[in-house]
Amino acid sequence: MTTKQPLILTVRYPADSMAVLTVAGEIDVDSVPDLRTRALGLIREGRQHLVLDLSLVGFCDSSGLNTMIGLLRYAKDRHGSLTLAGPPPHLVRLLDITGIAEVIPALPTTAEALSHVTAPQEVPEV
């Protein structure tokens, strides 16, 4: 039996309207409420451009993907954005297979994600 990794969330603020939320552990049906609450809170506080650093995520299920889509919609409704940084290979594959990669930018590093936010490319509507 494997031991489930708890979800650890840390935040940094690189600019007034931006936040980087680092996610470590497993994103699943049990942990998404914490992720959703923290991310929505940041957007409500005026950090409408959110970067999720996923480089420390060991697992992500469909509830995690659904949460990311919801965060994107919430941010866009507030003239913001959601960008993923450092998703591990298994998550990149899941984003590609589900088509989410078409609407949520995923970049290899947090620095690249922050650059993308400050000079965004055109992203299709959700």
Summary of the structure (lengths in Angstrom):
residues: 126
radius of gyration: 13.3
end to end distance: 38.3
largest distance: 45.1
contacts: 386
relative contact order: 0.17
helix: 40%
strand: 29%
